[in-house]
Amino acid sequence: MSHSSRDTAEGAGWGTAERGDYKQLMPHRVEKLSWLNPKTLWPARNGVLASWFGDPTGRTRSRWVEQRTVAGAPADKVVRRDDPDHFSFMVIGDTGEGDDPQYAVVPGFLKVSQDTRFAVLASDVVYPVGTADDYGTKFHRPYKDYQAPIYAIPGNHDWYEDLQGFMRVFCEAPPLAPEAAHRPMTPAWLRSLLWHKPRTTDEQRLAEARKLRSAPAQQAVQPGPYWAVDAGPVRIIGIDTGLLGTVDTEQGRWLREVSKGDTPKILITGSPLYVDAEHHPCPIDGGGTVDDIVRDPDHHYVAAIGGDIHNYQRYPVTVDGRTIQYVVAGGGGAFMHATHTVPRVSVAGVSEDDFRCYPLRGDSLAFYSRLYGRRLRMRRFFTLTEAEATAVIAKRLGIRPTRAQVSPARVTLRTRLVASLLGAGGRPDRTSRFRLPVRKAYTQLLSPGSATYSPPFFKCFLRLDVTPDSVRLRCFSATGNREQELDPPVEDEVTISL
């Protein structure tokens, strides 16, 4: 087994020039998606409009669900599979930018997933706005050689065209009929004037894309944007948190119902419940939260896995004497969200010693220092070696370096200043009552966007091995380098008792 980032700098992908073979999987021409480009940001405006003028996601979701039920989908939205008591499945989140970081994950994903029964995509299947025309290069092509079904839950980007592409691909649903016009001069009317509308699907293009995943073993039609899968001894429940990370009343009622019973359960959600050392329980319209349901001992949840944030984090939270693993798993292909901005962990009884993340904070800081050194043309000042970044993180947080350094670096004024400028060890919003909006703005400001076109990419995916007694969850890394492509390292592993 190859070394991981927790073992050596080489295991993290530093110091190697041999790129993997993932380029052979990519189209000859790749659109480089930049989140700094107004042409990308303007079509993705619906989330902002929903926060200003009211969120229509719940109503639109109900229309999709009603359409699928009329078409014959099971009313309880449960997929009942015939998996044995011992089986495995994959989870990968925030995949679909269609560029180097996404395709760099594919060789390792295919290698690790060879005997798995199915996979789940957790949030943001296709960027930037989830249009059906993008599924060929951002879903069907990268996973054409995965010989098992793929289920998915939508993320906010999949909702930027009212979920039309997602529902067409995963549910075989035709477009919704247009809604009646809103009363003039109301917030809903103002929202509709600016709303990004779904584009007409190129049917020939989509038909050609579908041929890439046309084998009988790859087929699965899910009942809607949220669902439950009964697989072997566990129930896997996927929920749709829409544009703003909330759950509507109807879906909340369904979630409470399918969560009943003694069967061990794993939640898959587009909005992680613990992330960046904070608790985000996910409100349900009409009262209560998703985490209230997860924590209820009568529901027997053992894990809650969320996408949306583009890295890996794990928080083992003790609830009424049992441990629930709260996981962030959004490192499947989109640009990397920083981990070096995560403050020293102390949340819900989880300490820094219990917390796990990938990339390691030092690697994240070194990655961003290189990025901004290039972007600002200040490489000599900004660029930190991985040893310097690891040392300054340990100093700022008061923790031991995660991996041993051959020759520990000295923390200098320059390294401290660069770490401060890049937000290492915490964000400027820790005492603000507007914590979440400020956190998102700060993260977006530091997002590398389309600048991440050379390894290491610090991507990841999960494999879960299920038995009647336990679930073994492993996080594998993908850097884009050949060594990690041939033998994907395990960055984290935990066995969950059932």
C-alpha positions as CSV (number, residue, x, y, z in Angstrom):
1,M,0.0,0.0,0.0
2,S,1.3,3.4,-0.9
3,H,2.1,6.1,1.7
4,S,-0.6,8.6,2.5
5,S,-0.3,12.3,3.2
6,R,-0.3,11.5,6.9
7,D,2.9,9.5,6.4
8,T,5.1,11.5,4.0
9,A,5.2,14.6,1.9
10,E,5.6,12.4,-1.2
11,G,2.4,10.6,-0.1
12,A,0.6,13.9,-0.3
13,G,1.8,14.4,-3.9
14,W,4.6,16.8,-3.3
15,G,8.0,16.5,-5.0
16,T,6.9,14.3,-7.9
17,A,6.8,15.2,-11.6
18,E,5.2,12.1,-13.0
19,R,1.6,12.9,-13.8
20,G,-1.0,10.1,-13.9
21,D,-2.7,8.8,-17.0
22,Y,-6.1,10.5,-16.3
23,K,-5.6,12.8,-19.3
24,Q,-6.3,9.9,-21.6
25,L,-9.8,9.8,-20.3
26,M,-10.6,13.4,-21.0
27,P,-12.1,14.9,-24.1
28,H,-9.6,16.5,-26.5
29,R,-11.1,19.9,-25.8
30,V,-11.9,20.8,-22.2
31,E,-13.8,24.0,-21.1
32,K,-11.9,25.4,-18.2
33,L,-14.5,26.6,-15.8
34,S,-13.5,29.7,-13.9
35,W,-15.4,30.9,-10.8
36,L,-13.8,34.3,-11.3
37,N,-15.5,34.8,-14.7
38,P,-18.7,36.8,-14.7
39,K,-20.0,34.6,-17.5
40,T,-19.9,31.7,-15.0
41,L,-21.3,33.6,-12.1
42,W,-24.3,35.3,-13.8
43,P,-26.1,32.1,-14.8
44,A,-25.5,30.8,-11.2
45,R,-27.4,33.7,-9.7
46,N,-30.5,31.9,-8.6
47,G,-29.2,31.1,-5.1
48,V,-28.7,34.8,-4.5
49,L,-32.1,35.6,-5.8
50,A,-33.7,32.9,-3.6
51,S,-32.1,34.5,-0.5
52,W,-33.4,37.9,-1.5
53,F,-36.9,37.3,-2.8
54,G,-37.8,33.9,-1.2
55,D,-36.8,30.4,-2.1
56,P,-39.1,28.6,-4.5
57,T,-37.2,25.3,-4.2
58,G,-39.8,23.5,-2.0
59,R,-42.7,24.2,-4.4
60,T,-40.7,23.1,-7.4
61,R,-39.5,20.0,-5.7
62,S,-43.1,19.1,-4.8
63,R,-44.0,19.4,-8.4
64,W,-41.2,17.1,-9.5
65,V,-42.2,14.5,-6.8
66,E,-45.8,14.6,-7.8
67,Q,-44.9,14.1,-11.5
68,R,-42.7,11.1,-10.6
69,T,-45.4,9.6,-8.4
70,V,-48.0,9.9,-11.2
71,A,-45.5,8.2,-13.5
72,G,-45.3,5.2,-11.2
73,A,-42.4,5.9,-8.9
74,P,-42.9,4.3,-5.4
75,A,-44.9,6.6,-3.2
76,D,-42.5,6.0,-0.3
77,K,-39.5,6.8,-2.5
78,V,-37.7,3.6,-1.3
79,V,-35.5,1.6,-3.7
80,R,-35.4,-2.0,-2.5
81,R,-32.3,-3.7,-3.7
82,D,-31.2,-7.4,-3.5
83,D,-27.7,-6.8,-2.1
84,P,-26.3,-9.4,0.2
85,D,-25.5,-8.9,3.9
86,H,-21.8,-8.3,3.0
87,F,-21.4,-5.6,0.2
88,S,-19.7,-2.4,-0.6
89,F,-20.6,0.9,-2.2
90,M,-18.9,4.2,-3.1
91,V,-19.6,7.8,-2.2
92,I,-18.2,10.8,-4.1
93,G,-19.3,14.4,-3.9
94,D,-19.1,17.6,-5.9
95,T,-17.8,16.1,-9.0
96,G,-18.8,17.7,-12.2
97,E,-16.5,20.5,-13.4
98,G,-15.4,18.2,-16.3
99,D,-11.8,19.3,-16.0
100,D,-8.4,17.9,-14.7
101,P,-9.4,17.7,-11.0
102,Q,-12.5,15.7,-11.8
103,Y,-10.8,13.2,-14.2
104,A,-7.8,12.9,-11.9
105,V,-10.1,11.1,-9.5
106,V,-11.4,8.5,-12.0
107,P,-8.5,6.0,-12.3
108,G,-8.3,5.6,-8.5
109,F,-12.1,5.5,-8.1
110,L,-12.3,2.7,-10.7
111,K,-9.6,0.7,-9.1
112,V,-11.0,0.9,-5.6
113,S,-14.6,0.4,-6.7
114,Q,-14.2,-2.8,-8.8
115,D,-16.4,-5.0,-6.6
116,T,-18.8,-2.4,-5.3
117,R,-22.6,-2.8,-5.9
118,F,-23.4,0.9,-6.6
119,A,-22.2,4.5,-6.0
120,V,-23.8,7.6,-4.6
121,L,-23.0,11.1,-5.9
122,A,-23.4,13.5,-2.9
123,S,-24.2,17.0,-4.2
124,D,-23.4,19.2,-7.3
125,V,-23.3,16.5,-10.0
126,V,-22.8,19.1,-12.8
127,Y,-21.3,22.6,-12.6
128,P,-22.0,25.5,-13.1
129,V,-25.8,25.3,-13.4
130,G,-26.7,21.6,-13.9
131,T,-27.7,21.8,-17.5
132,A,-28.5,18.5,-19.2
133,D,-26.2,19.4,-22.1
134,D,-23.2,19.2,-19.7
135,Y,-23.8,15.6,-18.5
136,G,-21.9,14.0,-21.3
137,T,-18.4,15.3,-20.3
138,K,-19.2,15.8,-16.6
139,F,-21.0,12.6,-15.7
140,H,-21.4,10.0,-18.4
141,R,-17.9,10.1,-19.8
142,P,-15.9,10.1,-16.5
143,Y,-17.9,7.2,-15.1
144,K,-18.5,5.2,-18.2
145,D,-16.3,2.4,-17.0
146,Y,-18.0,2.1,-13.6
147,Q,-20.0,-1.1,-14.1
148,A,-22.7,-0.5,-11.4
149,P,-25.6,1.9,-10.9
150,I,-25.1,5.5,-9.7
151,Y,-27.6,7.2,-7.5
152,A,-27.4,10.9,-6.8
153,I,-28.7,13.8,-4.7
154,P,-28.7,17.3,-6.1
155,G,-26.6,20.2,-4.8
156,N,-27.3,23.8,-5.1
157,H,-25.7,24.0,-8.6
158,D,-27.9,21.3,-9.9
159,W,-30.8,23.5,-8.9
160,Y,-29.7,26.5,-10.9
161,E,-31.8,25.3,-13.8
162,D,-34.7,24.2,-11.5
163,L,-33.3,20.6,-11.4
164,Q,-34.3,19.9,-15.0
165,G,-31.0,18.2,-16.1
166,F,-30.8,16.2,-12.9
167,M,-34.3,14.9,-13.1
168,R,-34.0,14.0,-16.7
169,V,-30.8,12.0,-16.2
170,F,-31.4,10.2,-12.9
171,C,-35.2,10.0,-12.9
172,E,-36.0,10.0,-16.7
173,A,-38.5,12.8,-16.0
174,P,-39.7,15.1,-18.7
175,P,-39.7,18.9,-18.1
176,L,-42.2,20.4,-15.8
177,A,-45.1,22.5,-17.3
178,P,-44.6,26.3,-16.9
179,E,-46.0,27.8,-13.7
180,A,-48.7,30.4,-13.7
181,A,-47.4,34.0,-13.7
182,H,-46.9,35.7,-10.4
183,R,-48.9,38.7,-9.2
184,P,-47.1,41.9,-10.3
185,M,-44.9,43.8,-7.9
186,T,-44.6,40.9,-5.4
187,P,-41.2,39.5,-4.3
188,A,-42.0,36.3,-6.4
189,W,-42.7,38.4,-9.5
190,L,-39.4,40.3,-9.0
191,R,-37.6,37.1,-8.6
192,S,-39.1,35.6,-11.7
193,L,-37.9,38.6,-13.8
194,L,-34.3,37.9,-13.0
195,W,-34.5,34.1,-12.6
196,H,-32.1,31.9,-14.7
197,K,-34.5,29.7,-16.7
198,P,-33.7,26.1,-17.8
199,R,-32.4,25.9,-21.3
200,T,-33.9,23.5,-23.9
201,T,-32.1,20.2,-23.8
202,D,-30.2,19.1,-26.9
203,E,-31.9,15.6,-27.2
204,Q,-29.4,14.2,-29.7
205,R,-26.5,15.3,-27.5
206,L,-28.0,13.7,-24.4
207,A,-28.8,10.5,-26.3
208,E,-25.2,10.2,-27.4
209,A,-24.0,10.8,-23.8
210,R,-26.3,8.1,-22.4
211,K,-24.6,5.5,-24.7
212,L,-21.5,5.9,-22.6
213,R,-23.3,4.3,-19.6
214,S,-25.8,2.1,-21.4
215,A,-24.9,-1.4,-20.0
216,P,-27.7,-3.1,-18.1
217,A,-25.6,-3.3,-15.0
218,Q,-25.2,0.5,-14.9
219,Q,-28.9,1.3,-15.0
220,A,-30.9,2.7,-12.1
221,V,-33.9,5.0,-12.1
222,Q,-34.4,6.7,-8.8
223,P,-37.8,7.8,-7.5
224,G,-37.0,11.5,-7.2
225,P,-34.5,14.1,-5.9
226,Y,-34.7,12.5,-2.5
227,W,-34.9,8.8,-1.8
228,A,-34.0,5.8,0.4
229,V,-32.1,2.7,-0.7
230,D,-32.5,-0.5,1.3
231,A,-29.3,-2.4,0.7
232,G,-28.3,-5.5,2.6
233,P,-28.5,-4.7,6.4
234,V,-28.6,-0.9,6.0
235,R,-30.9,1.8,4.7
236,I,-29.2,4.7,2.9
237,I,-31.2,7.9,2.8
238,G,-30.5,10.7,0.4
239,I,-32.0,14.2,1.0
240,D,-32.2,17.2,-1.2
241,T,-31.3,20.5,0.5
242,G,-32.0,22.7,-2.5
243,L,-30.5,26.1,-3.2
244,L,-30.1,27.3,0.4
245,G,-29.4,24.2,2.4
246,T,-32.8,23.6,3.9
247,V,-35.5,20.9,3.7
248,D,-39.2,21.7,2.9
249,T,-42.1,20.5,5.0
250,E,-43.1,17.7,2.7
251,Q,-39.6,16.2,2.5
252,G,-39.2,16.6,6.3
253,R,-42.3,14.6,6.9
254,W,-41.1,11.9,4.6
255,L,-37.6,11.9,6.2
256,R,-39.2,11.3,9.7
257,E,-41.2,8.4,8.3
258,V,-38.4,6.6,6.5
259,S,-36.1,7.1,9.5
260,K,-38.3,5.0,11.7
261,G,-37.3,1.4,12.7
262,D,-34.3,-0.6,13.9
263,T,-32.5,-0.8,10.6
264,P,-29.1,1.0,10.8
265,K,-29.1,4.1,8.6
266,I,-26.7,6.3,6.8
267,L,-27.7,9.8,5.7
268,I,-26.4,11.4,2.5
269,T,-27.0,15.1,2.2
270,G,-25.9,18.1,0.1
271,S,-25.3,20.2,3.2
272,P,-23.0,18.7,5.8
273,L,-24.2,18.8,9.4
274,Y,-20.8,19.4,10.9
275,V,-18.2,21.3,8.9
276,D,-15.2,23.6,9.6
277,A,-15.6,23.0,13.3
278,E,-19.2,24.3,13.3
279,H,-22.6,22.6,13.7
280,H,-25.1,23.3,10.9
281,P,-28.1,21.1,11.8
282,C,-30.1,21.9,8.6
283,P,-33.5,23.5,9.4
284,I,-36.8,21.9,8.2
285,D,-39.6,24.2,7.2
286,G,-42.3,24.0,9.8
287,G,-39.9,23.2,12.7
288,G,-37.1,20.9,13.7
289,T,-33.9,20.1,12.0
290,V,-32.4,17.2,10.0
291,D,-29.9,16.6,12.8
292,D,-32.7,16.2,15.3
293,I,-33.8,13.2,13.2
294,V,-30.3,11.9,12.9
295,R,-29.7,12.1,16.7
296,D,-33.0,10.4,17.7
297,P,-31.9,7.1,19.2
298,D,-35.1,5.4,17.8
299,H,-33.9,6.1,14.2
300,H,-30.5,4.3,14.5
301,Y,-28.4,6.6,12.3
302,V,-24.7,5.6,12.4
303,A,-23.3,8.2,9.9
304,A,-24.3,11.4,8.1
305,I,-22.2,12.2,5.0
306,G,-22.5,15.6,3.2
307,G,-21.1,17.2,0.1
308,D,-21.0,20.9,-0.8
309,I,-17.6,21.6,0.8
310,H,-14.8,20.4,-1.4
311,N,-12.6,18.5,1.0
312,Y,-12.9,15.7,3.5
313,Q,-13.6,16.1,7.2
314,R,-14.8,13.7,9.9
315,Y,-16.3,14.4,13.3
316,P,-17.1,11.4,15.6
317,V,-19.9,12.9,17.8
318,T,-21.1,11.0,20.9
319,V,-24.9,11.1,21.2
320,D,-26.6,9.4,24.1
321,G,-23.7,7.0,24.6
322,R,-23.3,6.1,20.9
323,T,-21.1,7.6,18.2
324,I,-22.4,9.0,15.0
325,Q,-19.8,9.7,12.3
326,Y,-20.4,13.1,10.7
327,V,-18.5,13.3,7.4
328,V,-17.8,15.9,4.8
329,A,-17.1,14.2,1.4
330,G,-17.1,16.9,-1.3
331,G,-13.7,16.3,-2.7
332,G,-14.7,14.4,-5.8
333,G,-13.7,16.8,-8.6
334,A,-14.4,20.5,-8.0
335,F,-11.8,23.0,-6.9
336,M,-10.4,22.4,-3.4
337,H,-11.9,24.3,-0.4
338,A,-9.2,25.1,2.1
339,T,-8.8,23.1,5.3
340,H,-6.1,25.4,6.7
341,T,-8.8,27.9,7.6
342,V,-10.5,25.4,10.0
343,P,-9.8,26.6,13.5
344,R,-8.7,24.3,16.3
345,V,-11.6,21.8,16.7
346,S,-13.8,21.8,19.8
347,V,-17.4,21.1,18.9
348,A,-20.0,18.7,20.2
349,G,-17.4,17.0,22.4
350,V,-15.1,16.4,19.4
351,S,-11.5,17.6,20.0
352,E,-8.6,18.2,17.7
353,D,-7.3,14.7,18.5
354,D,-10.6,13.2,17.3
355,F,-10.9,15.3,14.1
356,R,-9.7,14.1,10.7
357,C,-9.4,16.1,7.5
358,Y,-7.9,15.8,4.0
359,P,-6.0,17.6,2.7
360,L,-4.0,18.1,5.9
361,R,-4.0,21.8,7.0
362,G,-0.3,22.2,6.2
363,D,-0.8,20.8,2.7
364,S,-3.8,23.1,2.2
365,L,-1.8,26.2,3.2
366,A,1.1,25.2,1.0
367,F,-1.2,24.6,-1.9
368,Y,-2.9,28.0,-1.5
369,S,0.4,29.8,-1.0
370,R,1.6,28.5,-4.3
371,L,-1.6,29.4,-6.0
372,Y,-1.6,33.0,-4.7
373,G,2.1,33.3,-5.3
374,R,1.4,32.7,-9.0
375,R,-1.8,34.7,-9.1
376,L,-0.3,37.8,-7.5
377,R,3.1,37.4,-9.2
378,M,4.7,37.2,-5.7
379,R,6.0,33.7,-5.7
380,R,9.2,34.4,-3.7
381,F,7.1,36.0,-0.9
382,F,3.9,33.9,-0.9
383,T,5.1,30.4,-1.6
384,L,5.6,28.2,1.4
385,T,7.2,24.8,1.4
386,E,5.0,22.0,2.8
387,A,7.4,21.9,5.8
388,E,7.0,25.7,6.4
389,A,3.2,25.5,6.1
390,T,3.0,22.5,8.5
391,A,5.2,24.2,11.0
392,V,3.2,27.5,11.0
393,I,-0.1,25.7,11.3
394,A,1.1,23.7,14.3
395,K,2.3,26.9,15.9
396,R,-0.9,28.9,15.3
397,L,-3.2,26.1,16.4
398,G,-1.0,24.7,19.2
399,I,-1.1,21.2,17.8
400,R,1.5,18.6,16.9
401,P,2.3,18.3,13.2
402,T,0.2,15.5,11.7
403,R,3.2,13.9,9.9
404,A,6.8,13.9,11.1
405,Q,9.1,16.3,9.3
406,V,12.6,15.1,8.2
407,S,13.9,18.6,9.0
408,P,11.3,20.8,10.8
409,A,11.1,24.3,9.3
410,R,11.5,27.4,11.4
411,V,8.5,29.7,11.8
412,T,9.6,33.1,10.6
413,L,7.9,36.5,10.3
414,R,7.2,35.8,6.6
415,T,5.6,32.5,7.1
416,R,3.4,33.9,9.9
417,L,2.4,36.8,7.7
418,V,1.5,34.6,4.7
419,A,-0.4,32.3,7.0
420,S,-2.4,35.2,8.4
421,L,-3.2,36.6,4.9
422,L,-4.5,33.2,3.8
423,G,-6.6,32.8,6.9
424,A,-4.7,29.9,8.5
425,G,-6.1,28.6,11.7
426,G,-9.4,30.4,11.7
427,R,-11.5,32.9,9.9
428,P,-12.3,36.5,10.9
429,D,-15.9,35.6,11.7
430,R,-15.5,33.5,14.8
431,T,-17.3,36.0,17.0
432,S,-19.7,37.4,14.4
433,R,-23.4,36.7,14.6
434,F,-23.3,36.7,10.8
435,R,-20.9,33.8,10.9
436,L,-22.2,31.6,8.0
437,P,-22.5,34.4,5.3
438,V,-19.1,35.8,6.2
439,R,-17.6,32.3,6.2
440,K,-18.9,31.6,2.7
441,A,-17.7,35.0,1.4
442,Y,-14.3,34.4,2.9
443,T,-14.1,30.9,1.4
444,Q,-15.2,32.1,-2.0
445,L,-12.6,34.8,-2.0
446,L,-9.9,32.3,-1.4
447,S,-11.3,29.6,-3.8
448,P,-8.7,28.7,-6.5
449,G,-11.3,28.3,-9.2
450,S,-9.8,27.4,-12.6
451,A,-6.2,27.8,-11.4
452,T,-5.9,24.2,-10.2
453,Y,-4.7,22.5,-13.4
454,S,-1.6,20.8,-12.1
455,P,-1.1,18.2,-9.4
456,P,-1.4,17.7,-6.5
457,F,-5.1,18.3,-6.6
458,F,-6.0,16.8,-3.2
459,K,-9.2,15.1,-4.3
460,C,-10.9,12.2,-2.5
461,F,-13.7,9.6,-2.5
462,L,-15.1,7.1,0.0
463,R,-15.6,3.4,0.0
464,L,-18.0,1.8,2.5
465,D,-17.8,-1.9,3.3
466,V,-21.0,-3.2,5.0
467,T,-21.5,-6.3,7.1
468,P,-24.3,-7.2,9.5
469,D,-22.1,-6.0,12.3
470,S,-20.2,-3.0,11.0
471,V,-19.5,-0.5,8.3
472,R,-15.9,0.2,7.4
473,L,-15.6,3.8,5.9
474,R,-12.4,4.7,4.1
475,C,-11.3,7.9,2.5
476,F,-9.0,7.5,-0.5
477,S,-7.0,10.3,-2.1
478,A,-6.4,11.3,-5.7
479,T,-3.6,13.8,-6.4
480,G,-3.3,13.5,-10.1
481,N,0.2,12.0,-9.7
482,R,0.9,8.5,-11.1
483,E,2.0,7.0,-7.8
484,Q,-1.4,7.7,-6.0
485,E,-3.2,6.8,-9.2
486,L,-1.8,3.3,-9.3
487,D,-2.3,2.7,-5.6
488,P,-4.8,5.2,-4.1
489,P,-3.7,5.9,-0.4
490,V,-6.1,5.6,2.4
491,E,-6.2,9.0,4.2
492,D,-8.7,8.0,6.9
493,E,-10.4,4.9,8.1
494,V,-13.0,4.2,10.7
495,T,-15.1,1.1,11.6
496,I,-18.7,1.9,12.6
497,S,-20.5,-0.6,14.7
498,L,-24.0,-1.5,13.7
